[in-house]
Amino acid sequence: MSDPVSSILNLGPAFEQACARAGIHSAQGLRELGPDAAYTKLLQSGSRPHFIGYYVLVMGLQGRPWNDCKGEEKKALRKRFDAIKASVSTAPEMQIIADLDAIGVRVSAADLKPE
């Protein structure tokens, strides 16, 4: 059996749920993708971009505490984050899902399609 995403340092149940929505179901799968590809998948699945969430992921995959990210390293990660964010176009229906997730309401994509 694979280890859960939340077994990675810094990553908890909420991050694990976001990963599941993005099709990432194990710590091994997350490690294989790497932080940039995994974060891209998170954004494509409707997660809202947040720099702290990105660098927490990067630090966790390196086995480092989240608050270890400082100075030039943090500036470099910000550039990577901005590039990832700019590369992902969020379709309006995905933004609606992300907004509903943010307030604790979840709908399926089928609920958003006109009949």
Disulfide bonds with the S-S distance in Angstrom:
none
